[in-house]
Structures are given as C-alpha cells and as structure tokens.
C-alpha cells in the first residue's frame, strides 16, 4: 500500500492516478477526504499537523509520499515519520523545494525545508527527496484575469525561470515509489527551458486563439497582493526567485530526463492540458 498525502493537489492528484493505473494499492489523503478518485483508491481524511491521528491513515502502508508544505506542519514531521515507521512504512518520498539549497537564508523555504529533509533522512526509512523549482501551475493565479479581461498582470515580465510541470513531479515520485535505485537520492526538478511571464502569457493566448495582453506590475504592487495570502518571508523569497534568480535557479536539471527517459515538459504542454481554466 502506498499512502499519498496532499492527494487533491497539483502533484498529489496525478500521482494517485499514475499509481492506480500502474496497479498499485493507494490510500489518498487530504484534510478533506478526496473525491473523484480512480476506482479502487481508498480516500481518507488526514491532517499532518496531528501525528497521533495520522497514524490511523497508515494502516497497511509500506510506502509514503509526504508533501512539503512550507509553514504548515514542520513541528509534527518527526512525529508523522515516527508513526509511519511504527506502522511498517519502509520508504518515504518527500516533496521538498529547490529553495532548500538555493535560498538557505529563507525561513519559509531554506530553513524549514532543510529541517524537514533532515528529519526524513534520520527517520530510519529509505528516503528519496524531490526538490522542484516553481510550478508551472502557479499561473492558475492568472486565470480570473485572463477569463475576464484577457490580461495578465505580473512582475518581472522578462525574467525567465525554468518552472516544472507538476505532472513531471508526480511522474518522478511514482518512479521513486515503484522502482529500485532511488534510495538516498535527491533530485532537482525543473522545466526544460527558462520562460518569462511575458512568454507564458503569449503561450496562453496562442492556445486560446485570442490575444492576451501582458501588463507588468511593480514588485511593490506584487508584494502587497501576495501578502494577502502568504507569510511575509515566503513573499520576499518568492519575489527574489522571480526577480533575481540565482545561477542554480536558472540551471536546467537533467534529473527528469535521466530518471524518466524523456525530457521535462515545457509550459505549453501544461497550458494545453489546463486551458479550460482560462477560457
């Protein structure tokens, strides 16, 4: 049995699908029991902030996909891992963040992520760590603007970062959970090319078959908007990555190609699959 946390998210949902299609027994976990899952998948409500309660979710499990969510459950990670090991889980795949290595000074990305990774390494279970760059699906934040006014407002219009397709992250997690040779490995996951917000806007317009206008906003305007739903440290780190990516954040990782035997998917592939959100 493979337990997948964050099963309703951009990575968890395709991971559940991939594992089920491969014939694996899967328990899909989210704070609210997931719906519309593949046939045979067990849906369970579970909260990673409650390690004692989460132990019941792990019955019969041998493997665990653990979602790294900045700021949400760091204090309970050792408890969750201890519960997993006590339940007989022998392998954990952690979804972490590239920021652990590239932004070690950031409390929300580097410091918290490093603490969670260290807890996983010290858990006594086999482990694999996935460190993705930004998600291509982050542009869903533009969907309302595109639907209503065929406009995208974003900062740093001409700064490109190689964001990764969540389906590629899920495929890497599925490989690590199902195949040998990934224990003790840390993979950096990026897209195949650094694309700018202006370029992503153009791609959306081409797929929609309509012009979508890009409107650049200042970092201050973006900060004010992001502070309405993100902690201050996470906002500052995100703006730094978007506006002044480091050399490592610009580097195209070969890990998806190496493990999956194919290139990482470009933004256009993600956009074609999800274009209905922008119509």
C-alpha positions as a Markdown table, in Angstrom:
| # | Residue | x | y | z |
|---|---|---|---|---|
| 1 | Unk | 0.0 | 0.0 | 0.0 |
| 2 | Unk | 1.2 | 3.5 | -0.9 |
| 3 | Unk | -0.1 | 6.4 | 1.1 |
| 4 | Unk | -0.2 | 9.7 | -0.8 |
| 5 | Unk | -0.6 | 12.9 | 1.2 |
| 6 | Unk | -1.8 | 16.1 | -0.4 |
| 7 | Unk | -3.8 | 13.9 | -2.7 |
| 8 | Unk | -6.1 | 16.7 | -4.0 |
| 9 | Unk | -3.2 | 19.0 | -5.1 |
| 10 | Unk | -1.4 | 19.7 | -8.3 |
| 11 | Unk | 1.1 | 16.9 | -7.7 |
| 12 | Unk | -0.9 | 14.5 | -5.4 |
| 13 | Unk | -3.8 | 14.1 | -7.8 |
| 14 | Unk | -1.8 | 13.0 | -10.8 |
| 15 | Unk | 0.4 | 10.8 | -8.6 |
| 16 | Unk | -2.6 | 9.0 | -7.3 |
| 17 | Unk | -3.8 | 8.5 | -10.9 |
| 18 | Unk | -0.4 | 7.2 | -12.1 |
| 19 | Unk | 0.0 | 4.8 | -9.2 |
| 20 | Unk | -3.6 | 3.4 | -9.6 |
| 21 | Unk | -3.1 | 3.0 | -13.4 |
| 22 | Unk | 0.1 | 1.0 | -12.6 |
| 23 | Unk | -2.0 | -1.4 | -10.4 |
| 24 | Unk | -0.7 | -0.1 | -7.0 |
| 25 | Unk | -2.9 | -0.1 | -3.9 |
| 26 | Unk | -3.2 | 3.5 | -3.0 |
| 27 | Unk | -4.6 | 5.5 | 0.0 |
| 28 | Unk | -5.2 | 9.1 | -1.0 |
| 29 | Unk | -5.1 | 11.5 | 2.0 |
| 30 | Unk | -6.1 | 15.1 | 2.3 |
| 31 | Unk | -7.6 | 17.3 | 5.0 |
| 32 | Unk | -11.0 | 16.5 | 3.5 |
| 33 | Unk | -11.4 | 13.0 | 2.1 |
| 34 | Unk | -10.6 | 13.3 | -1.7 |
| 35 | Unk | -13.4 | 12.8 | -4.2 |
| 36 | Unk | -13.5 | 11.7 | -7.8 |
| 37 | Unk | -10.6 | 9.3 | -7.5 |
| 38 | Unk | -9.7 | 6.3 | -9.7 |
| 39 | Unk | -11.5 | 3.1 | -8.9 |
| 40 | Unk | -10.1 | 1.1 | -6.1 |
| 41 | Unk | -8.3 | 4.1 | -4.4 |
| 42 | Unk | -9.0 | 4.4 | -0.7 |
| 43 | Unk | -9.9 | 8.0 | 0.2 |
| 44 | Unk | -9.1 | 9.2 | 3.8 |
| 45 | Unk | -9.2 | 12.5 | 5.6 |
| 46 | Unk | -6.0 | 13.1 | 7.4 |
| 47 | Unk | -4.1 | 16.0 | 8.9 |
| 48 | Unk | -0.3 | 16.1 | 9.1 |
| 49 | Unk | -0.5 | 18.5 | 12.0 |
| 50 | Unk | -1.9 | 15.7 | 14.1 |
| 51 | Unk | 0.8 | 12.9 | 14.1 |
| 52 | Unk | -1.2 | 10.7 | 16.5 |
| 53 | Unk | -4.3 | 10.9 | 14.5 |
| 54 | Unk | -2.4 | 10.4 | 11.2 |
| 55 | Unk | -1.2 | 7.1 | 12.5 |
| 56 | Unk | -4.6 | 5.5 | 11.6 |
| 57 | Unk | -4.2 | 6.6 | 8.0 |
| 58 | Unk | -1.1 | 4.4 | 7.7 |
| 59 | Unk | -2.6 | 1.0 | 8.4 |
| 60 | Unk | -1.2 | -1.5 | 5.9 |
| 61 | Unk | 1.1 | 1.0 | 4.3 |
| 62 | Unk | 4.6 | 0.2 | 3.1 |
| 63 | Unk | 5.4 | 3.5 | 1.3 |
| 64 | Unk | 4.6 | 7.1 | 1.9 |
| 65 | Unk | 4.6 | 10.2 | -0.3 |
| 66 | Unk | 5.0 | 13.2 | 2.0 |
| 67 | Unk | 4.1 | 16.6 | 0.8 |
| 68 | Unk | 6.3 | 19.5 | 1.9 |
| 69 | Unk | 4.0 | 22.5 | 2.6 |
| 70 | Unk | 6.0 | 25.5 | 3.8 |
| 71 | Unk | 4.9 | 26.5 | 7.3 |
| 72 | Unk | 2.1 | 24.1 | 7.7 |
| 73 | Unk | 3.4 | 21.1 | 9.7 |
| 74 | Unk | 7.1 | 21.4 | 10.4 |
| 75 | Unk | 6.8 | 20.8 | 14.1 |
| 76 | Unk | 5.0 | 17.5 | 13.6 |
| 77 | Unk | 7.2 | 16.0 | 10.9 |
| 78 | Unk | 9.2 | 13.9 | 13.3 |
| 79 | Unk | 6.0 | 12.6 | 14.8 |
| 80 | Unk | 4.5 | 11.7 | 11.5 |
| 81 | Unk | 7.7 | 9.9 | 10.4 |
| 82 | Unk | 7.8 | 8.0 | 13.7 |
| 83 | Unk | 4.2 | 7.0 | 13.2 |
| 84 | Unk | 5.0 | 5.9 | 9.7 |
| 85 | Unk | 7.9 | 3.7 | 10.8 |
| 86 | Unk | 5.9 | 2.2 | 13.6 |
| 87 | Unk | 3.1 | 1.3 | 11.1 |
| 88 | Unk | 5.6 | -0.6 | 9.0 |
| 89 | Unk | 6.3 | 2.0 | 6.3 |
| 90 | Unk | 9.7 | 1.3 | 4.9 |
| 91 | Unk | 10.1 | 4.1 | 2.3 |
| 92 | Unk | 9.3 | 7.8 | 2.1 |
| 93 | Unk | 9.4 | 10.1 | -0.8 |
| 94 | Unk | 9.4 | 13.8 | 0.2 |
| 95 | Unk | 8.3 | 16.6 | -1.9 |
| 96 | Unk | 10.6 | 19.4 | -0.8 |
| 97 | Unk | 11.8 | 22.6 | -2.5 |
| 98 | Unk | 14.7 | 23.7 | -4.6 |
| 99 | Unk | 14.9 | 26.6 | -2.2 |
| 100 | Unk | 16.4 | 24.4 | 0.5 |
| 101 | Unk | 19.7 | 24.6 | -1.5 |
| 102 | Unk | 19.3 | 28.0 | -3.3 |
| 103 | Unk | 17.7 | 30.1 | -0.5 |
| 104 | Unk | 19.2 | 28.7 | 2.7 |
| 105 | Unk | 18.7 | 32.0 | 4.5 |
| 106 | Unk | 14.9 | 31.9 | 4.0 |
| 107 | Unk | 12.9 | 30.8 | 7.0 |
| 108 | Unk | 10.0 | 29.6 | 4.8 |
| 109 | Unk | 12.0 | 27.8 | 2.1 |
| 110 | Unk | 15.5 | 27.1 | 3.1 |
| 111 | Unk | 15.5 | 26.7 | 6.9 |
| 112 | Unk | 12.1 | 24.9 | 7.2 |
| 113 | Unk | 12.7 | 22.7 | 4.2 |
| 114 | Unk | 16.2 | 21.7 | 5.5 |
| 115 | Unk | 14.8 | 20.8 | 8.9 |
| 116 | Unk | 12.1 | 18.6 | 7.2 |
| 117 | Unk | 14.6 | 17.0 | 4.9 |
| 118 | Unk | 16.9 | 16.2 | 7.8 |
| 119 | Unk | 14.0 | 14.6 | 9.7 |
| 120 | Unk | 13.3 | 12.4 | 6.7 |
| 121 | Unk | 17.0 | 11.4 | 6.4 |
| 122 | Unk | 17.1 | 10.5 | 10.1 |
| 123 | Unk | 13.8 | 8.6 | 10.1 |
| 124 | Unk | 15.3 | 5.1 | 9.7 |
| 125 | Unk | 13.3 | 4.6 | 6.5 |
| 126 | Unk | 14.6 | 4.6 | 2.9 |
| 127 | Unk | 14.1 | 8.1 | 1.5 |
| 128 | Unk | 14.1 | 10.0 | -1.7 |
| 129 | Unk | 13.9 | 13.8 | -1.8 |
| 130 | Unk | 12.4 | 15.8 | -4.7 |
| 131 | Unk | 13.3 | 19.5 | -5.0 |
| 132 | Unk | 11.2 | 21.1 | -7.6 |
| 133 | Unk | 11.6 | 24.7 | -8.9 |
| 134 | Unk | 8.4 | 26.8 | -9.1 |
| 135 | Unk | 5.3 | 25.0 | -10.5 |
| 136 | Unk | 4.0 | 25.8 | -14.0 |
| 137 | Unk | 0.6 | 25.5 | -12.4 |
| 138 | Unk | 1.3 | 28.7 | -10.4 |
| 139 | Unk | -0.1 | 30.6 | -13.4 |
| 140 | Unk | -3.6 | 29.5 | -12.4 |
| 141 | Unk | -3.4 | 32.7 | -10.3 |
| 142 | Unk | -3.8 | 34.5 | -13.6 |
| 143 | Unk | -7.0 | 32.6 | -14.6 |
| 144 | Unk | -9.6 | 35.0 | -13.4 |
| 145 | Unk | -7.8 | 37.9 | -15.2 |
| 146 | Unk | -7.5 | 36.0 | -18.4 |
| 147 | Unk | -11.1 | 34.9 | -18.4 |
| 148 | Unk | -12.4 | 38.3 | -17.6 |
| 149 | Unk | -10.2 | 40.7 | -19.4 |
| 150 | Unk | -7.7 | 38.6 | -21.5 |
| 151 | Unk | -5.0 | 40.3 | -19.4 |
| 152 | Unk | -2.1 | 39.0 | -17.2 |
| 153 | Unk | -0.7 | 41.3 | -14.5 |
| 154 | Unk | 2.6 | 40.1 | -13.1 |
| 155 | Unk | 6.1 | 41.5 | -12.0 |
| 156 | Unk | 9.4 | 40.8 | -13.7 |
| 157 | Unk | 7.9 | 40.3 | -17.1 |
| 158 | Unk | 11.2 | 39.5 | -18.9 |
| 159 | Unk | 12.9 | 37.3 | -16.2 |
| 160 | Unk | 12.8 | 33.7 | -17.1 |
| 161 | Unk | 12.8 | 30.8 | -14.6 |
| 162 | Unk | 12.6 | 27.1 | -15.6 |
| 163 | Unk | 9.3 | 26.2 | -13.8 |
| 164 | Unk | 8.4 | 22.5 | -13.7 |
| 165 | Unk | 5.2 | 20.7 | -14.8 |
| 166 | Unk | 3.5 | 19.1 | -11.7 |
| 167 | Unk | 2.8 | 16.1 | -13.8 |
| 168 | Unk | 6.6 | 15.6 | -14.2 |
| 169 | Unk | 7.0 | 15.9 | -10.4 |
| 170 | Unk | 4.3 | 13.2 | -10.0 |
| 171 | Unk | 6.0 | 11.0 | -12.5 |
| 172 | Unk | 9.3 | 11.3 | -10.6 |
| 173 | Unk | 7.5 | 10.5 | -7.4 |
| 174 | Unk | 5.9 | 7.4 | -9.0 |
| 175 | Unk | 9.2 | 6.2 | -10.3 |
| 176 | Unk | 10.8 | 6.7 | -6.9 |
| 177 | Unk | 8.0 | 4.8 | -5.2 |
| 178 | Unk | 7.8 | 1.9 | -7.7 |
| 179 | Unk | 11.4 | 1.4 | -8.9 |
| 180 | Unk | 14.7 | 0.5 | -7.3 |
| 181 | Unk | 17.7 | 2.7 | -7.4 |
| 182 | Unk | 16.3 | 5.9 | -5.9 |
| 183 | Unk | 17.0 | 5.4 | -2.2 |
| 184 | Unk | 19.2 | 8.1 | -0.7 |
| 185 | Unk | 18.9 | 10.3 | -3.8 |
| 186 | Unk | 17.9 | 13.9 | -4.0 |
| 187 | Unk | 16.6 | 15.1 | -7.4 |
| 188 | Unk | 16.3 | 18.7 | -8.6 |
| 189 | Unk | 13.3 | 19.1 | -10.9 |
| 190 | Unk | 13.0 | 21.9 | -13.4 |
| 191 | Unk | 11.4 | 22.6 | -16.7 |
| 192 | Unk | 13.3 | 22.2 | -20.0 |
| 193 | Unk | 13.8 | 26.0 | -20.5 |
| 194 | Unk | 13.5 | 29.2 | -18.6 |
| 195 | Unk | 10.4 | 31.0 | -19.7 |
| 196 | Unk | 9.3 | 34.5 | -18.7 |
| 197 | Unk | 5.9 | 35.7 | -17.6 |
| 198 | Unk | 5.5 | 37.5 | -20.9 |
| 199 | Unk | 6.3 | 34.3 | -22.8 |
| 200 | Unk | 3.9 | 32.3 | -20.7 |
| 201 | Unk | 1.2 | 34.9 | -21.4 |
| 202 | Unk | 1.9 | 34.6 | -25.2 |
| 203 | Unk | 1.6 | 30.8 | -25.0 |
| 204 | Unk | -1.8 | 31.1 | -23.3 |
| 205 | Unk | -3.0 | 33.4 | -26.0 |
| 206 | Unk | -1.8 | 31.1 | -28.8 |
| 207 | Unk | -3.6 | 28.2 | -27.2 |
| 208 | Unk | -6.8 | 30.2 | -26.6 |
| 209 | Unk | -6.6 | 31.6 | -30.1 |
| 210 | Unk | -7.0 | 35.1 | -28.8 |
| 211 | Unk | -4.7 | 37.9 | -27.8 |
| 212 | Unk | -3.8 | 38.1 | -24.1 |
| 213 | Unk | -2.2 | 41.3 | -23.0 |
| 214 | Unk | 0.7 | 41.3 | -20.5 |
| 215 | Unk | 0.7 | 44.2 | -18.0 |
| 216 | Unk | 3.8 | 44.4 | -15.9 |
| 217 | Unk | 3.3 | 45.5 | -12.3 |
| 218 | Unk | 6.0 | 46.6 | -9.8 |
| 219 | Unk | 7.5 | 44.4 | -7.2 |
| 220 | Unk | 5.8 | 46.6 | -4.6 |
| 221 | Unk | 2.4 | 46.0 | -6.2 |
| 222 | Unk | 3.0 | 42.3 | -6.4 |
| 223 | Unk | 4.2 | 42.2 | -2.7 |
| 224 | Unk | 1.0 | 43.9 | -1.5 |
| 225 | Unk | -1.2 | 41.4 | -3.3 |
| 226 | Unk | 0.9 | 38.4 | -2.2 |
| 227 | Unk | 0.8 | 39.4 | 1.4 |
| 228 | Unk | -2.9 | 38.9 | 1.4 |
| 229 | Unk | -2.4 | 35.1 | 1.3 |
| 230 | Unk | 1.3 | 34.4 | 2.0 |
| 231 | Unk | 3.6 | 34.9 | 5.0 |
| 232 | Unk | 6.0 | 37.8 | 4.7 |
| 233 | Unk | 9.1 | 35.7 | 4.5 |
| 234 | Unk | 7.6 | 33.5 | 1.8 |
| 235 | Unk | 6.6 | 36.6 | -0.2 |
| 236 | Unk | 10.1 | 38.0 | -0.1 |
| 237 | Unk | 11.7 | 34.7 | -1.1 |
| 238 | Unk | 9.3 | 34.2 | -3.9 |
| 239 | Unk | 9.8 | 37.7 | -5.2 |
| 240 | Unk | 13.6 | 37.2 | -5.0 |
| 241 | Unk | 13.3 | 34.0 | -7.0 |
| 242 | Unk | 11.1 | 35.6 | -9.6 |
| 243 | Unk | 13.0 | 38.8 | -10.0 |
| 244 | Unk | 16.6 | 37.8 | -9.3 |
| 245 | Unk | 17.0 | 34.0 | -9.7 |
| 246 | Unk | 20.4 | 32.6 | -8.7 |
| 247 | Unk | 22.6 | 30.7 | -11.1 |
| 248 | Unk | 21.4 | 27.4 | -9.6 |
| 249 | Unk | 17.7 | 28.5 | -10.0 |
| 250 | Unk | 18.4 | 29.2 | -13.7 |
| 251 | Unk | 20.2 | 25.9 | -14.3 |
| 252 | Unk | 18.2 | 23.2 | -16.2 |
| 253 | Unk | 18.4 | 20.0 | -14.2 |
| 254 | Unk | 18.9 | 16.7 | -16.1 |
| 255 | Unk | 17.2 | 14.6 | -13.4 |
| 256 | Unk | 13.8 | 14.2 | -15.1 |
| 257 | Unk | 15.4 | 13.2 | -18.4 |
| 258 | Unk | 17.7 | 10.8 | -16.6 |
| 259 | Unk | 15.1 | 9.1 | -14.5 |
| 260 | Unk | 12.1 | 9.1 | -16.8 |
| 261 | Unk | 14.0 | 8.7 | -20.1 |
| 262 | Unk | 12.3 | 11.7 | -21.7 |
| 263 | Unk | 12.7 | 15.5 | -21.5 |
| 264 | Unk | 10.8 | 17.6 | -19.0 |
| 265 | Unk | 7.6 | 19.1 | -20.4 |
| 266 | Unk | 7.6 | 22.8 | -21.4 |
| 267 | Unk | 4.9 | 25.2 | -20.2 |
| 268 | Unk | 2.9 | 24.9 | -23.4 |
| 269 | Unk | 2.2 | 21.2 | -22.6 |
| 270 | Unk | 0.8 | 22.1 | -19.2 |
| 271 | Unk | -1.2 | 25.0 | -20.7 |
| 272 | Unk | -2.8 | 22.8 | -23.3 |
| 273 | Unk | -3.9 | 20.3 | -20.7 |
| 274 | Unk | -5.3 | 23.1 | -18.4 |
| 275 | Unk | -6.5 | 25.7 | -20.9 |
| 276 | Unk | -10.2 | 25.4 | -19.9 |
| 277 | Unk | -9.3 | 27.2 | -16.6 |
| 278 | Unk | -8.6 | 30.3 | -18.7 |
| 279 | Unk | -11.5 | 30.2 | -21.2 |
